C-alpha cells in the first residue's frame, strides 16, 4: 500500500530526500482562510501544497489586503534553510 505522502516524490524541492527522510514529513491540514504563517516572523517549517491553493497576502498601511502570489500543488513556501 503506497504512503499517503507518495505524491512528495514528485515535488522537485523534496526529490533529493530518501524514504527515511520523507517518512518524517507530517501533513498539516488547513481550512480555507486559515493563516499559515506571517511575514517577518521566524518560520519553523517549509510548507508544500498537496492540494488546493495558498494565497500570499500582504497588508498595506491603509489596511487593504493585496494578493501577491497564488501557489498551487507542488509549490512551497516558508523555512528553506
WOGIQUI-V415048 format. One record per residue. RES is the residue in one letter. SS is DSSP state (~ for helix, > for strand, _ for the rest). PSI is psi in degrees with one decimal (* if undefined). Layout:
RES,SS,PSI + RES,SS,PSI
This chain:
X,_,126.2 + X,_,151.9 + X,_,148.3 + X,_,-18.7 + X,_,19.5 + X,~,-32.0 + X,~,-24.6 + X,~,-17.9 + X,~,-22.1 + X,~,4.1 + X,_,116.4 + X,~,-42.4 + X,~,-28.0 + X,~,2.2 + X,_,-27.0 + X,_,-11.2 + X,_,143.0 + X,_,175.6 + X,~,-40.0 + X,~,-43.1 + X,~,-42.1 + X,~,-34.5 + X,_,-14.5 + X,_,-8.5 + X,_,131.3 + X,_,131.0 + X,_,148.8 + X,_,90.9 + X,_,140.4 + X,_,159.7 + X,_,157.1 + X,_,133.1 + X,_,-7.4 + X,_,136.8 + X,_,127.3 + X,_,-45.5 + X,_,165.6 + X,_,136.3 + X,_,144.7 + X,_,6.2 + X,_,149.3 + X,_,124.5 + X,_,140.7 + X,_,10.1 + X,_,160.3 + X,>,141.6 + X,>,128.9 + X,>,128.7 + X,_,121.2 + X,_,-39.1 + X,_,160.9 + X,_,-152.6 + X,>,158.4 + X,>,134.4 + X,>,135.5 + X,>,118.6 + X,>,136.7 + X,>,152.5 + X,>,118.0 + X,_,164.4 + X,_,-27.0 + X,_,3.4 + X,_,-9.9 + X,_,146.0 + X,>,135.6 + X,>,123.1 + X,>,116.8 + X,>,-19.2 + X,>,157.1 + X,>,121.0 + X,>,139.7 + X,>,172.2 + X,_,134.7 + X,_,-17.7 + X,_,164.6 + X,>,164.3 + X,>,171.1 + X,>,-156.9 + X,_,128.2 + X,_,16.5 + X,_,*
